[in-house]
Amino acid sequence: MRKILILAAALIVNRSVYAQNFVASQPTEKHPSAIAALSSGLAGEGRATVHELVTFRDPRWTMLTIAQIAVSSADVATSLHNFHRCPTCIETGISRIVVGRRPDAHKYIIAGIVELGVEALAAHYLRNRGPIRKWYWRYVWTLPQSFSLYEHTGSDFHNIGLHLRCDPSGSNCF
């Protein structure tokens, strides 16, 4: 049993050392706590993400982010339109936990900013700090935003279909 553990530890250490890309590093700032280091790192990554979004330095990531913002905005618009038209309609799915059963526009906006910000930050981080020599990494960085894009597109079509099935009086929505 001991030999297997030593072999496993050797393989893990060997893989982690091999996977790292060593470049000339800059001196890091010293923080008194891990929370300060984490917040500083997130602030720096957020700054770089906003800078790349504004300057269009990475066109593929920027276009994916703009598409995600557009589809999320359409989802909010169709949801709010249905809520104004149908007094008995409620929010379903996982978003109900965050925004409630009958949310207002400000709840959607705040939740959307947080969601889009976290996903854009994650995609930007994966795009710039992933193992660039791996063939699969060319597509993995798109996953955080692609899942959201898919879900919001499905919600858009659901909301449009719900709008078409409702009576104009709003009393019979199914």
C-alpha positions as CSV (number, residue, x, y, z in Angstrom):
1,M,0.0,0.0,0.0
2,R,2.9,2.3,0.8
3,K,4.4,1.8,-2.6
4,I,1.2,2.7,-4.3
5,L,0.9,5.9,-2.3
6,I,4.5,6.9,-3.2
7,L,3.9,6.2,-6.9
8,A,0.7,8.2,-6.8
9,A,2.4,11.1,-5.1
10,A,5.3,11.0,-7.6
11,L,2.9,11.0,-10.5
12,I,0.9,13.9,-9.1
13,V,3.9,16.0,-8.4
14,N,5.4,15.1,-11.8
15,R,2.3,16.2,-13.6
16,S,1.8,19.4,-11.7
17,V,5.4,20.5,-12.3
18,Y,5.2,19.5,-16.0
19,A,1.9,21.5,-16.4
20,Q,3.3,24.7,-15.1
21,N,4.7,27.3,-17.6
22,F,7.6,29.1,-16.0
23,V,8.2,32.6,-17.1
24,A,10.0,35.5,-15.6
25,S,7.9,36.5,-12.7
26,Q,7.4,39.9,-11.3
27,P,7.7,40.6,-7.6
28,T,4.3,40.1,-6.0
29,E,2.7,42.4,-3.5
30,K,2.7,41.3,0.1
31,H,-0.7,41.2,1.7
32,P,-1.3,40.7,5.3
33,S,-4.1,38.1,4.7
34,A,-5.4,35.7,2.2
35,I,-8.6,37.7,1.8
36,A,-6.7,40.8,0.8
37,A,-4.6,38.8,-1.7
38,L,-7.8,37.3,-3.2
39,S,-9.6,40.6,-3.4
40,S,-6.5,42.2,-5.0
41,G,-6.3,39.4,-7.5
42,L,-10.0,39.7,-8.4
43,A,-9.7,43.4,-8.8
44,G,-6.7,43.1,-11.1
45,E,-8.4,40.4,-13.2
46,G,-11.6,42.5,-13.3
47,R,-9.6,45.6,-14.5
48,A,-8.0,43.5,-17.2
49,T,-11.3,42.1,-18.3
50,V,-13.0,45.5,-18.6
51,H,-10.0,46.9,-20.4
52,E,-10.1,44.1,-23.0
53,L,-13.9,44.4,-23.4
54,V,-13.6,48.1,-24.1
55,T,-10.6,48.0,-26.4
56,F,-11.6,44.9,-28.4
57,R,-8.2,43.3,-27.8
58,D,-9.6,39.8,-28.0
59,P,-12.3,39.8,-30.7
60,R,-13.6,36.3,-30.1
61,W,-14.1,36.8,-26.4
62,T,-15.5,40.3,-26.9
63,M,-18.1,39.1,-29.4
64,L,-19.1,36.2,-27.1
65,T,-19.5,38.6,-24.2
66,I,-21.6,41.0,-26.3
67,A,-23.8,38.2,-27.5
68,Q,-24.3,37.0,-23.9
69,I,-25.3,40.6,-22.9
70,A,-27.7,40.8,-25.8
71,V,-29.4,37.5,-25.2
72,S,-29.7,38.2,-21.4
73,S,-31.2,41.6,-22.1
74,A,-33.7,40.0,-24.5
75,D,-34.6,37.4,-21.8
76,V,-35.2,40.2,-19.2
77,A,-37.3,42.2,-21.7
78,T,-39.5,39.2,-22.7
79,S,-39.9,38.1,-19.0
80,L,-40.9,41.6,-17.9
81,H,-43.3,41.9,-20.8
82,N,-45.0,38.6,-19.8
83,F,-45.2,39.7,-16.2
84,H,-46.9,42.9,-17.1
85,R,-49.3,41.1,-19.4
86,C,-50.1,38.1,-17.2
87,P,-50.9,38.7,-13.6
88,T,-50.8,35.0,-12.7
89,C,-47.4,34.2,-14.3
90,I,-44.5,33.5,-12.0
91,E,-40.7,33.0,-12.5
92,T,-39.7,29.4,-12.6
93,G,-36.4,27.7,-12.6
94,I,-33.2,28.4,-10.6
95,S,-33.5,32.1,-11.1
96,R,-36.5,32.2,-8.8
97,I,-34.1,31.6,-5.9
98,V,-32.3,34.8,-6.7
99,V,-34.9,37.2,-8.1
100,G,-38.1,35.9,-6.5
101,R,-41.4,34.7,-8.0
102,R,-42.5,38.0,-9.6
103,P,-39.4,40.1,-9.9
104,D,-39.1,43.8,-10.9
105,A,-36.7,45.1,-13.4
106,H,-34.1,46.2,-10.8
107,K,-33.8,42.6,-9.5
108,Y,-33.2,41.3,-13.0
109,I,-30.6,44.0,-13.7
110,I,-28.6,43.4,-10.5
111,A,-28.7,39.6,-10.9
112,G,-27.8,40.0,-14.6
113,I,-24.8,42.3,-13.8
114,V,-23.5,39.8,-11.3
115,E,-24.1,36.8,-13.5
116,L,-22.6,38.3,-16.6
117,G,-19.7,39.8,-14.7
118,V,-18.7,36.5,-13.1
119,E,-19.0,34.5,-16.3
120,A,-17.1,37.1,-18.4
121,L,-14.4,37.2,-15.7
122,A,-14.2,33.4,-15.6
123,A,-14.0,33.1,-19.4
124,H,-11.3,35.8,-19.6
125,Y,-9.3,34.2,-16.8
126,L,-9.5,30.8,-18.5
127,R,-8.7,32.3,-21.9
128,N,-5.5,34.0,-20.8
129,R,-4.2,31.7,-18.1
130,G,-5.0,28.2,-19.4
131,P,-2.6,25.7,-20.8
132,I,-2.3,27.1,-24.3
133,R,-0.5,24.1,-25.6
134,K,-3.4,21.8,-25.1
135,W,-5.7,21.3,-28.1
136,Y,-8.9,21.2,-26.1
137,W,-8.2,24.5,-24.4
138,R,-9.1,26.4,-27.5
139,Y,-12.7,25.7,-26.7
140,V,-12.9,25.2,-22.9
141,W,-12.6,28.9,-22.1
142,T,-16.0,29.4,-23.9
143,L,-17.9,27.2,-21.6
144,P,-18.9,29.6,-18.8
145,Q,-20.4,32.0,-21.3
146,S,-21.8,29.4,-23.7
147,F,-23.9,27.7,-21.1
148,S,-25.4,31.0,-20.1
149,L,-26.0,32.0,-23.7
150,Y,-27.8,28.7,-24.3
151,E,-30.0,29.0,-21.2
152,H,-31.0,32.6,-21.9
153,T,-31.8,31.8,-25.6
154,G,-34.0,28.9,-24.4
155,S,-35.7,31.3,-21.9
156,D,-36.2,33.8,-24.7
157,F,-38.0,31.3,-26.9
158,H,-40.0,30.1,-23.9
159,N,-41.1,33.6,-23.1
160,I,-42.1,34.4,-26.7
161,G,-44.1,31.2,-26.9
162,L,-45.8,32.0,-23.6
163,H,-46.6,35.4,-24.9
164,L,-48.2,33.9,-28.1
165,R,-50.3,31.4,-26.1
166,C,-51.7,34.0,-23.6
167,D,-55.1,35.6,-24.0
168,P,-55.0,39.4,-24.4
169,S,-56.8,39.7,-21.1
170,G,-54.0,37.8,-19.4
171,S,-56.5,35.6,-17.6
172,N,-55.6,32.4,-19.4
173,C,-51.9,31.8,-19.7
174,F,-50.7,28.2,-20.1
